[in-house]
Amino acid sequence: MAEVSFANDIAPLFKQFQGQMIWRFDLTAYGDVVANHKEIYDRIRNKGMPPPPFPPLTDEQIAMFTDWISQNFPP
């Protein structure tokens, strides 16, 4: 499993939707994503995030998020 970092992998994954979505927390802020990782994971796994008309995250992107969690949230 390759090392996944928030700055290089996770923030850019969500930043692509930043201009078009209203968030309850900042998905490009490390602390917000760590604090809400369970909810974020549930939503991306169930294809509820990002919302339509955006395509759901790919299985590879979801796996990357899961790897980041299992690696204890590298910044």
Secondary structure, DSSP 8 states (H G I E B T S, - for coil): -----IIIIIHHHHHTTTTT---SS-TTSHHHHHHTHHHHHHHHHTT-SS-TTS----HHHHHHHHHHHHTT---
